[in-house]
């Protein structure tokens, strides 16, 4: 998958991972039990640099829609917390225990926020490696730019994931229609489900590598539009589709 534009909320929660750098420096100073005027700056700098070299690639991978990057980040944070907990009992210093509790609370909230943002409909088509294309929501269609009818595999209050399900060997359009729209900053969309119709606009966020699918985040949502999308979602939930 190719990320066309990183959603703002995902960008901010991912940037928050940089808090690990001052936190590890603080932990080194706590463990050293050094006074403020005699802090172990060399050790603090060493660990800060190490965490910087670990955190920056993780941030890039997460904003590139690499699901495994979040799992790797969770594992590394877990190792850090367990090591801090072990150190608490090893040196018998309560301040390290309090720091470990803060560490747990901060990163639990942060990782859950990243997981939530990465799981949004326009950023995750829920496409398994063995699937050629996502599974469509039966009966739900989207007319893109007033001319192209697409299937919808995911829909939520903030966006949707659209794809072209035609077989390339049977319909040559599927290879070239969507890629031509990916560079546009604003797309018009109309969602159809039975007698319901919702019209909105969005920005391309994510593209499947073959260009046959895209995640679109809604733009300029008004109260009326939010209500219309909410009503459509409730109807789809009642049908067991979302």
Secondary structure, DSSP 4 states (H G I P E B T S, - for coil): -EESS--HHHHHHHHGGGHHHHHHHHHHHHHHT--GGG--HHHHHHHHHHHHHHHHHHHHHHHTT-HHHHHHHHHHHHHHHHHHHHHHHHHT-HHHHHHHHHHHHHHHHHHHHHHHHHTSTTT-----TT-SSPPPPTTEEEEETTTEEEEEEEE-SSEEEEE--S-TTT-GGGGTTTTTTTT-S-EEEEEEETTEEEEEEEEEEEE-TTSSEEEEEEES--HHHHHHHHHHHHHHHHTT--
